[in-house]
């Protein structure tokens, strides 16, 4: 969108110098708004925050622009941006200076003048390099986050600050007194809504004075219980609804000092330190769903048991982007069957109001807005406190759509509790049970415990679920609540949904993909530590449609719609700053529904790899028998070591005198010490079979050692605890047992388990016994055995060296007849995927020149093999933001070596722009830029500098794309 003359000239010149002017992602107050996510968010940024322009990637705002010359006005703007919490950068341009700020982190307690400034200087310097770290290419590529990511501390964001203060207030004044805590919850909730009304100037000082005799809410709270009661009784009489009515009665249970604590909370003071806030909360800017979601998180004391967690806003957006499109003529009925604080419902209402306003081309009346709310938004919640908060979140969203005078003069809030928001176990009969909906949304509980009503539902409907997972029961209930062709979008725990391998889990997955038309699965397992407030169990989003009457009943499940999208989000530097899921095109894969239904390992492989990894793993399994089959045929004994605790006292005399090998002493191919204590316990909970402890045997640590698997071949009888797994066989199987230890420790063994384990790479750093039993095991020849003996000796004799690892990989690859291409794939996956899993927050190293050269060489090799009569030259380039490879194909001659250039001979940003998706559809997902362009005899590939985007597999994919483009003349 263009910038017009209404934009201040000094801001206009900086937008031009930094590359934003004329770009379709730039939105200004003078822009002709195109309906969709950018217009939706820009409405907030313009009216609530006061920005003069913003730059978007997809529907996600990345930079805000202002032209504030008054320092106090700039401080106010920064405070509003912090309260809004969704836009990472602010660039302010006055006539004399230009500054870039971190816009989502609270200033430190030092409160210096420079606090939050990332870069500043004279405006005349922008053309000479000032703020170039924040030009469009640097921001769009996420490169600025690599440089400034450390300044984006999640603990300093508005949601964390509010959560911390709310938690402290409840601990301090609620204590163990259940009645007092309930009273405080009700009062805080009422005060949050009253603060919103006051900050939006719906509730003016004159109104407050008329109701309570004091000028504002702060004064009422500070003066004590009586004026506060008068204020809330007046609000209850004025607005009706379910929010203010309980407050007056609850005020009789609290003291004046406790109300002073609530006043400090609303001011935004740092309650633990007692320090007054530099930036108070601004409830006219704080999103209503954020306030209610964070507040609801405090209502349940036992988070681990109840599994009710604050759902990040980007995740709410991501779900709604799929089930409540931005543009539409109809008004869908939407329900959340475990609505909690109502975050999904609140945002769904805002979107439906936006859709209707866009459709009719004008602001909506209060009656029209109320009709949308009452006819379209529904929720069920077991916890009455959470249901009440869901109601007040919806009230805030309703009032937000109106101008302040209209609210005070005409708005009487409708009753929602018992009508649109029902307090009930969703699996029981309730007021909404007979209704059917166009969309079911939400984040159901994740606990492994069914309510009695859920148990009856599962039994009566024969719904397959695993491990008493109530989230899976909710998925089947959601399907029942859908109209034919309706859509569900649910946030689910990813392990039981995708990665666990039990029979019951597989039965659930098979039924899911047979009975529902699953459209997409977004696996967030790899980013749980970097994006969630706490490192809870990994999540996934599933989007599915109910069968439509028009679908022929006799079609096989995979014939109804052949493909579904699998998206595996990985840590990116931009995650540190932006409030969104960051996705690269390489992380999106189409898979068949048959694979989804009947291949239990497909999800884990695609989390960290691709379809070529599926092929490699299949070839290994077809060619080599698994350890379990070999062990069964050859009489091996295997299992965990002895267990001390547990309550039983079984005879362990058969183990007396054997040396004990502790878990922590087992390292890759060696034992740290040969000084062992002798076993002397008479009884154990589980002593295990004596044969497990006979040599020769292989001991494997259940947990990882320095991020890798650790196994050792042992030729003496020895006992070991249950932190180790053991495989013992007869003496003549010594070569096979040596091969087992070697394979587990090798890169191939680590690759196999990292790509297939249900836990490692998803949630926890361990590999289960049954997973080791699934490992395909090659039989070594005598040469391999001699080489392995030498390698084992090296590993034992000099633990400081790691040179033996390369030799080990060479032997194991030879045992398995692994091609050079597949060897590179194994190393790539460990270098990129395992590194990301172990260091998700620190992963930001860009691709180096050697990596680019390897990528270019791979493309050249593939094209040369397919097009032997062409002369093929591959060159690679880099600048601050992007990397590029060009491939030139001309008649005659063979392929030549790739060359490197650091010159600006490739306009990378222009090529990226040519490939940009002009139709922004999401406020929860931001796509990493990429460019692919064919110009006569040269193909250009441009991407961000992330290492995994320039891997060998990426080169193979891009070579196929080049061949397709040449074949079809694209």
ABEGO torsion letter per residue (X at the ends): XBBBAABBAAAAAAAAAAGABGBAABBBAABBBBBEAAAAAAAAAAAAAGBABBBBBEABBABBBBABABAAAAAAAAAAAAAAGABABBBBBBAABBBBBBAABBBBAAGBAABGBABBEBAAAAAAGBGAAABAAAAAAGAAAAAAAAABBAAABAAAAAAAAAAAAAAAAAEABAAAAAAAAAAAAAAAAAAAAAAAGABBAAAAAAAAGBABAAAAAAAEAAAAAAAAAAAAAAAEEAAAAAAAAAAAABBAAAAAAAAAAAAGBBAAAGBBBABBBBAAABBAAAAAAAAAAAABABAAAAGBBBBBAAAAAAAAAAABBABBABBBBBBBABAEAGAAAAAAAAAAAAAAAAAAGBBBBAAAAAAAAAAABBBBBABAAAAAAAAAAAAAAAAAABBAAAAAAABBBBBABGAABBBBBAABBBAAAABBBABBBEBBBABBBBBAAAAAAAAAAGBBBBGGBAAAAAAAAAAAABBBGBBBBBBBBAAAAAABABAAAAAAAAAAAAABBBABBBBAAAAAAAABABBBBBBBBBBBBBBBAABBAABBAAAABABBBBBBBBBBAAAAABBBBBBBAAABBBBBAAAAAABAAAAAAAAABBAAAAAAAAAAAAABBBAAAAAAAAGBBBEBBBBABGGBBBBAAAABGBBBBBAAABBBGBBABABBBBBABABBABAEBAAAABOBBBBBBABBBGGBBBBBBBABBBBBBAABBBBBBBAAAAAAAAAAAAAAABAAAAAAAAAABAABGAABBBBBAAAAAABBBBBBBAAAAAAAAAAAAAAAABAABAAAAAAAAAAAAAAAGBBAAAAAAAAAAAAAAAAAAABAAABABBBBAAAAAAAAAAAAAAAAAABAABBBBBBBBBBAABBBBBBBBBBEEBBBBBBBBABAABBAAAAAAAABBABBABAABBBBBBBBBBBEABBBBBBBABAAAABAAAAAAAAAAAAAAAAAGX
